[in-house]
């Protein structure tokens, strides 16, 4: 029988130790499925094997299309989003979210759409804010939200972002979250929870994460076009007006929070400035070669070359100063 409740868990920096502790505290007969996304990118992962050593729950060799079963742990594989669709695990090579695949938000949103008040979302240690918007979708659907106490985290940014994004039912150190999850699984879910807003938007975003085509009209229905461009593909970004965190999407499917977009813009600005410095320095080298050639052959053109060289060297210093200042601005 498919699981009547799901526990969806997101982790990033410091997540391995936290996940080991968490799954190790869950009983083998838990009447819920546990689905885990940890930011592992496209690298080969032994996370399922490591977690299996810590728990009596079955850690599945997660495959696309398998049923969501109770007392089973599913771990998102490298370079694949993991979602729930029609009570089955779906793995997707869909567009990255917050520069991550697998990303936490797609899993959380799909749990909100499929399980509504029977979904339990858990945000663990990690940088930036992946999981915050997804946890808000779970609470909007009447589900339960839990966050690892930021003071207990290697990287507290993800839990803090989740706390800003939505109401949270449990804030606890990792050693106590397992008991809170077990209690939530045993508690009856509301039959008709009060919905803060429709899950239509979450359903559309889940569809995009599954790799299905999205059109500009789809994003016009859930956001407003901005003057910003996607750092992944260069397309127009839509601002999604759905509370915290501030988020953006392009019509090819890439999605960003304000934090992840700002991080990318900072890196892009710094890269562009250092590329400009390199080009200016190459011009300096060329002018020095030309000046040496002129002095050797005495053609009388050294004064203009010296003036140009001095101006370019001043420009290099100015741009270098701008690059260093830009790197210091959060």
C-alpha positions as CSV (number, residue, x, y, z in Angstrom):
1,X,0.0,0.0,0.0
2,X,1.2,3.5,-0.8
3,X,2.1,5.7,2.1
4,X,-0.7,7.7,3.7
5,X,1.7,10.4,4.9
6,X,5.1,11.6,3.6
7,X,8.0,13.3,5.4
8,X,10.1,15.4,3.0
9,X,13.5,16.5,4.2
10,X,16.0,19.0,2.7
11,X,19.6,19.4,3.7
12,X,22.8,21.0,2.4
13,X,26.1,22.0,4.1
14,X,26.5,19.9,7.2
15,X,23.6,17.7,6.1
16,X,25.3,14.3,6.1
17,X,25.8,14.2,9.9
18,X,22.3,15.7,10.4
19,X,20.6,13.1,8.1
20,X,22.4,10.2,9.8
21,X,21.1,11.3,13.2
22,X,17.6,12.0,11.9
23,X,17.0,8.6,10.1
24,X,18.7,6.8,12.9
25,X,16.0,8.1,15.3
26,X,13.1,6.9,13.2
27,X,11.3,3.6,14.0
28,X,11.3,0.7,11.4
29,X,7.6,0.5,11.3
30,X,6.9,4.2,10.7
31,X,3.6,4.6,8.8
32,X,5.0,7.2,6.4
33,X,7.5,7.5,3.6
34,X,10.6,9.6,4.0
35,X,12.0,11.5,0.9
36,X,15.3,13.2,1.2
37,X,17.0,15.8,-1.0
38,X,20.6,16.8,-0.2
39,X,22.5,19.2,-2.4
40,X,24.9,16.7,-4.1
41,X,24.9,18.1,-7.6
42,X,26.0,15.7,-10.4
43,X,28.7,13.9,-8.4
44,X,28.4,10.2,-7.7
45,X,26.8,9.7,-4.3
46,X,26.9,6.9,-1.6
47,X,24.4,8.8,0.6
48,X,21.8,5.9,0.4
49,X,24.4,3.4,1.6
50,X,25.6,5.7,4.4
51,X,22.1,6.3,5.6
52,X,21.1,2.6,5.4
53,X,23.9,1.9,8.0
54,X,22.1,4.2,10.4
55,X,18.5,3.0,10.2
56,X,16.3,0.0,10.2
57,X,14.0,1.6,7.6
58,X,14.5,0.4,4.1
59,X,16.6,2.9,2.1
60,X,15.4,2.4,-1.5
61,X,17.5,2.4,-4.6
62,X,15.4,5.3,-5.8
63,X,14.0,4.8,-9.3
64,X,11.6,6.8,-11.4
65,X,8.0,5.7,-11.2
66,X,8.2,3.5,-8.1
67,X,5.4,3.7,-5.6
68,X,5.8,5.8,-2.4
69,X,5.7,3.2,0.3
70,X,5.6,3.5,4.1
71,X,8.7,2.7,6.2
72,X,10.9,3.5,3.3
73,X,13.5,6.2,2.7
74,X,14.0,7.6,-0.8
75,X,17.1,9.7,-1.6
76,X,17.3,12.0,-4.6
77,X,20.1,10.7,-6.9
78,X,22.8,12.9,-8.4
79,X,21.7,15.5,-11.0
80,X,18.0,14.6,-10.7
81,X,15.1,16.4,-9.1
82,X,12.9,14.1,-7.0
83,X,9.2,14.8,-6.9
84,X,6.0,13.0,-5.9
85,X,3.4,12.7,-8.7
86,X,0.3,10.5,-8.5
87,X,1.6,8.7,-5.4
88,X,4.8,7.7,-7.3
89,X,8.4,8.9,-7.1
90,X,9.4,10.9,-10.2
91,X,13.0,11.7,-11.1
92,X,13.6,14.5,-13.5
93,X,16.4,16.2,-15.3
94,X,14.3,19.4,-15.3
95,X,15.7,22.9,-15.0
96,X,17.8,23.7,-12.0
97,X,16.3,25.7,-9.1
98,X,18.6,27.9,-7.0
99,X,21.4,26.5,-9.2
100,X,20.8,23.0,-7.7
101,X,19.6,19.7,-9.1
102,X,18.4,18.0,-7.1
103,X,16.8,20.9,-5.3
104,X,14.7,20.9,-2.2
105,X,11.8,23.2,-3.3
106,X,10.5,20.9,-6.1
107,X,10.2,18.0,-3.8
108,X,8.4,20.1,-1.1
109,X,6.0,21.6,-3.6
110,X,5.1,18.3,-5.0
111,X,4.4,16.9,-1.5
112,X,2.1,19.9,-0.9
113,X,0.2,19.2,-4.1
114,X,-0.1,15.5,-3.6
115,X,-0.4,15.1,0.1
116,X,-1.7,18.5,1.3
117,X,-2.3,18.3,5.1
118,X,-0.6,14.8,5.2
119,X,2.8,16.2,4.2
120,X,5.5,17.0,6.8
121,X,8.3,19.2,5.7
122,X,11.7,19.3,7.4
123,X,14.4,21.9,6.6
124,X,17.9,21.0,8.0
125,X,21.3,22.7,8.0
126,X,22.4,24.5,4.8
127,X,23.4,27.7,3.1
128,X,21.1,30.2,1.3
129,X,17.4,29.4,1.3
130,X,16.4,26.4,-0.8
131,X,13.5,24.8,0.9
132,X,12.0,27.9,2.3
133,X,9.4,28.4,-0.5
134,X,8.7,24.7,-0.6
135,X,8.0,24.6,3.2
136,X,5.7,27.6,2.8
137,X,3.8,25.6,0.1
138,X,3.4,22.7,2.6
139,X,2.0,25.0,5.4
140,X,-0.3,26.6,2.9
141,X,-1.7,23.2,2.1
142,X,-2.3,22.5,5.8
143,X,0.8,20.4,6.3
144,X,3.3,20.3,9.2
145,X,6.6,22.4,9.1
146,X,9.7,21.6,11.0
147,X,13.1,23.3,11.1
148,X,16.4,22.3,12.7
149,X,17.3,24.9,15.3
150,X,19.7,27.3,13.6
151,X,21.9,27.3,16.7
152,X,22.3,23.5,16.2
153,X,23.3,23.9,12.5
154,X,26.7,23.8,10.7
155,X,25.1,26.3,8.3
156,X,22.1,28.1,9.7
157,X,21.0,30.1,6.6
158,X,18.4,27.5,5.2
159,X,16.6,27.1,8.6
160,X,16.6,30.8,9.2
161,X,15.2,31.5,5.7
162,X,12.5,28.9,6.3
163,X,11.5,30.6,9.6
164,X,11.2,33.9,7.8
165,X,9.1,32.4,5.0
166,X,6.3,30.6,6.9
167,X,4.9,29.6,10.3
168,X,6.8,26.6,11.7
169,X,5.3,24.0,14.0
170,X,8.6,22.6,15.4
171,X,12.0,24.1,15.9
172,X,14.4,21.6,17.5
173,X,18.0,20.4,17.5
174,X,18.6,17.4,15.2
175,X,18.6,15.0,18.1
176,X,14.9,15.8,18.9
177,X,13.5,16.2,15.4
178,X,13.0,12.4,15.0
179,X,10.6,12.3,17.9
180,X,8.8,15.3,16.6
181,X,8.4,13.6,13.2
182,X,7.1,10.4,14.8
183,X,4.5,12.3,16.8
184,X,3.4,14.3,13.7
185,X,3.0,11.0,11.7
186,X,0.8,9.5,14.4
187,X,-1.3,12.6,14.9
188,X,-4.5,12.8,12.7
189,X,-4.2,15.2,9.7
190,X,-6.9,17.8,9.3
191,X,-9.6,16.5,7.0
192,X,-10.4,19.9,5.5
193,X,-7.5,22.3,6.3
194,X,-7.9,26.0,5.8
195,X,-6.0,26.8,2.7
196,X,-4.0,30.0,2.7
197,X,-4.0,29.9,-1.1
198,X,-4.6,27.5,-3.9
199,X,-2.0,24.8,-4.8
200,X,-2.5,25.6,-8.5
201,X,0.8,27.6,-8.5
202,X,2.7,24.8,-6.8
203,X,1.2,22.3,-9.2
204,X,2.4,24.4,-12.2
205,X,5.9,24.7,-10.7
206,X,6.0,21.0,-10.1
207,X,5.1,20.4,-13.7
208,X,8.0,22.6,-14.8
209,X,10.4,20.7,-12.4
210,X,9.3,17.5,-14.1
211,X,10.8,18.8,-17.3
212,X,7.5,19.6,-19.0
213,X,7.4,22.6,-21.2
214,X,6.4,26.0,-19.7
215,X,5.1,28.9,-21.7
216,X,5.5,32.7,-21.0
217,X,1.7,32.7,-20.5
218,X,2.1,30.2,-17.7
219,X,4.4,32.6,-15.9
220,X,2.2,35.6,-16.7
221,X,-0.5,33.8,-14.7
222,X,1.7,33.5,-11.5
223,X,4.1,36.4,-11.7
224,X,5.1,39.7,-13.4
225,X,7.9,40.2,-15.9
226,X,10.9,42.0,-14.5
227,X,13.9,43.8,-16.0
228,X,16.2,41.0,-14.8
229,X,17.6,38.2,-16.9
230,X,18.2,34.5,-16.1
231,X,21.9,33.9,-15.2
232,X,21.6,30.3,-16.5
233,X,20.1,31.0,-20.0
234,X,19.8,34.7,-20.4
235,X,16.0,34.8,-20.7
236,X,13.6,37.2,-19.1
237,X,12.8,36.6,-15.4
238,X,9.3,36.7,-13.9
239,X,9.0,37.9,-10.3
240,X,6.7,35.5,-8.5
241,X,4.6,37.4,-6.0
242,X,3.9,34.7,-3.5
243,X,5.4,35.9,-0.2
244,X,8.8,35.0,1.3
245,X,11.3,34.4,-0.1
246,X,11.2,36.7,-3.1
247,X,11.6,34.4,-6.1
248,X,12.1,34.6,-9.9
249,X,11.6,32.2,-12.8
250,X,12.4,32.2,-16.5
251,X,10.1,30.5,-19.0
252,X,12.6,27.8,-19.7
253,X,12.2,26.7,-16.1
254,X,15.2,28.0,-14.1
255,X,14.1,29.3,-10.7
256,X,15.9,31.5,-8.2
257,X,15.3,33.0,-4.8
258,X,16.5,36.6,-4.2
259,X,19.4,35.2,-2.2
260,X,20.6,32.8,-4.9
261,X,20.1,35.3,-7.7
262,X,22.0,38.0,-5.7
263,X,24.8,35.4,-5.2
264,X,25.0,34.7,-8.9
265,X,24.9,38.4,-9.8
266,X,27.8,39.1,-7.4
267,X,29.8,36.3,-9.0
268,X,28.9,37.5,-12.5
269,X,29.9,41.1,-11.7
270,X,33.2,40.0,-10.2
271,X,33.9,37.8,-13.2
272,X,33.1,40.5,-15.7
273,X,35.3,43.1,-13.8
274,X,38.3,40.7,-13.7
275,X,37.8,39.9,-17.3
276,X,37.9,43.6,-18.0
277,X,41.1,44.0,-16.0
278,X,42.7,41.2,-18.0
279,X,41.8,42.9,-21.3
280,X,43.1,46.2,-20.0
281,X,46.3,44.6,-18.9
282,X,46.8,43.0,-22.3
283,X,46.5,46.4,-23.8
284,X,49.1,47.7,-21.4
285,X,51.4,44.9,-22.4
286,X,50.8,45.7,-26.1
287,X,51.5,49.4,-25.6
288,X,54.7,48.6,-23.7
289,X,55.8,46.4,-26.7
290,X,55.0,49.2,-29.1
291,X,56.8,51.8,-26.9
292,X,59.9,49.5,-26.7
293,X,59.8,49.1,-30.5
294,X,59.5,52.8,-31.1
295,X,62.4,53.6,-28.7
296,X,64.6,51.0,-30.4
297,X,63.9,52.3,-33.9
298,X,63.7,56.0,-33.0
299,X,60.6,56.9,-35.1
300,X,59.7,59.8,-32.8
301,X,56.3,58.4,-31.7
302,X,57.1,57.7,-28.0
303,X,55.3,60.6,-26.4
304,X,51.8,59.7,-27.5
305,X,52.5,56.0,-26.6
306,X,53.7,57.0,-23.1
307,X,50.6,59.1,-22.5
308,X,48.3,56.3,-23.6
309,X,50.2,53.8,-21.5
310,X,49.9,56.0,-18.4
311,X,46.1,56.4,-18.9
312,X,45.6,52.7,-19.4
313,X,47.6,51.9,-16.2
314,X,45.4,54.3,-14.3
315,X,42.3,52.6,-15.8
316,X,43.6,49.2,-14.6
317,X,44.1,50.5,-11.1
318,X,40.6,52.1,-11.1
319,X,38.8,48.9,-12.4
320,X,40.8,46.8,-9.9
321,X,39.6,49.0,-7.1
322,X,36.0,48.7,-8.3
323,X,36.3,44.9,-8.5
324,X,37.6,44.7,-4.9
325,X,34.8,46.9,-3.7
326,X,32.2,44.9,-5.5
327,X,33.5,41.7,-4.0
328,X,33.0,43.2,-0.5
329,X,29.3,44.1,-1.0
330,X,26.9,41.5,0.1
